[in-house]
Amino acid sequence: MDKRKVIIIGCGRVAAKHIKAIKKLDSRLTLSALVDVSDTAPKKLLESSKMSADQVKIFSDYKEAIDTIKPDIVAVTVPSGLHCQIAEYALNSGCNLLLEKPMTMSSGESRKIYELSKATGKKIAMGHIYRYFPLVDLLRKDIAAGRFGKVTHGTIYVRWGHGMDYYDSAAWRGTWRSDGGAMMNQTIHAIDLLVWLMGSKPVEAKAMLAQRVRKIEAEDLGMAILRMDDGSLASIEGTTATSDKDHCAMFTVLCENGTVSLGLKRGIPKLDIRDGNNKKLNMHYVMKQISTKGFSSLLNALNPHTGIYADFADAIDNDRQPLADALSGYSSVDTLMGIYKSAKEDRSISLPLTEDFASEDMNNYFEKSC
């Protein structure tokens, strides 16, 4: 089988993880081009990845790159506000698409890209990295099968601190137009995973946002409650106003006959799975992961993008949907926009949204709320 050609549009920090994953899967994928408006960023990225311009072509225009290379996969790692226009061109050009989160910065644009993927028959894989962590898929299947009884509620907190040096490193960071705040940028991964694990759909959102210590347009702290279509509830906390030396993201699904809790603390996986008798089931699931997917699958936590690319290549080869597909991208943005709309209007919001809502609709939110 010929290797599938990949181009990466955007040469920021996350692009290095994409290249590492592509190199790991070099029997199936080849990096054909990098695209960036900067002259130096692609060269620095290639140098840090121990690759040369002889191996990978460099473009400043994404349309020219797509038209010239005709890639199988276009990976988009540019600021979120640019996702829609690139995704639309790539899909209409016959390319499959790997989109970093969020899919777009509005519910209407996300629905548009989701519908376009169906119309063109091209697949979208979302960079919802938590779905690709070890054990997650096994746990989701067991929760759905009733292994832990009825789901009562779920909780997540994402305390992913960033100092002002992070926000000052690029003018678009922390803006409503291109990035959003802690809920949109740092927490959307976790919202996607919690909803996926709980196995039901959000039908109502109620939220509050705050600016505590980071001087940005958007929020550095957000909290929300989701009501799910099966009657369960989900609580969400997302912030960048904590120490950047103590990153932590934890997910818990509470059921009538057990609890599933997993996450990351300073880069170290945390796991606590218990049945209704409080018996710990961690080792059971670790051994099940090894027996069904191999020992090497445990290493996906080191670079989840390897799992994303492997699953995406397999999905294209076998004409199935990726683990984190176009619908997950649209749904997570719709839920997040419902959270923002709730904060703006100070009321509960029904989901899915019936009218478009964009992060830019939050412009001057904190000025008006003071």
C-alpha positions, 0 to 999 in steps of 0.5 A: 500500500502506498504511503498516504501524503500528509501536509501540515498547515501551521508550524507552531508548537503543536505541529512538532507533535504531528511530525513526531507521530507521522515519523512514528508511522512512517510505514503508512504516512509521509510528511510531504509539506509544511505551510506557514506564513512565516519564512523561518517557522517551517525551517526551525520545525524541520530542524528540531524534527531532524528533517530537511527541506529536501525531504519536505516542501515548504509553502507560504500559501495553503491553497498552493500547497493543497493544489500542488501536493494533492495530499491524502490528509491535511493537518490544520494547526493554525489559530482556531479562527482560521480553521473554517476557511482552510477546512472548507478548501481542503474538503472541497479539494478532495482531502481528508482533514485532521483538525486541532481543537476547536473545529471552528469558533462558532456553532454555525461554522462547525455545523457547516464543516460537519455537513461538508464532510458528509457531502464530500465523503471526506473524513475529519479526525479531531485533535480530541487527544483524550479519546486516544489515551489508554483504557479510555475506549475500554471504559467507555464501552463498559459504561455504555454496557451498564458495567457500572450501572446507571450514570448519575453524574460526571465531573471534570476540572482542567487546571492548565495554568499559563502565564502571561508569557504564553498569551504574549507569545502570539497576538491571537492568544486569549482573544475572542476572535481567534482563541477564546479563553480557558473553556474554549482552548484548554477545556474543550478536550475534556468536555468532549471526553466527559460527554463521550464517556457518559454516553449521553448528549447535552440538552441544557447548559448553565455557566459563569465566566471570570477574569481573575489574573490573566490580562486577556480578552476572554476568560481565565476561569469558567464553570458550567453545568450540563444537563444530559438527555438521560437526566444525568448532570455534568460539572465543568471547571476550566482555568488557566489562572493556576501555576503553569508548573502544575498542569492537571486535568481530571475526569470522573464518571459516577455511577450507581455501581462504581466510579471511573476517574482518570486524568493527568497530573504534571504529565503523569497519568492518574487512574482510579476505577472502582466497582460498587463494593469499592474494589479497585479495578485498575489492574483489570483494565490495564491487563485488558488494554494489553491483551486487546491492543498490545503493550505498546498502546500504553505508550500513546499517552506520551504522544496521543497524536500517534494514536490519532494518526494511526486511527485516522489512517485505518479509518480512511483505509477501511472507510469508517469514521475516526474515533474522534470524528466530524460530529464530535468536533461540531458537537463539542463546539456547539456545547461550548458556544452554549456555555458562552451564550449562557454566561453572556445572557445569564440564563440556561441555554437549550442544546443543541443551539438553534441559531449560530453563536460565535466566540466573537459574540462575547466581545466586550463581555467583561467590560459590560459585566463589570 
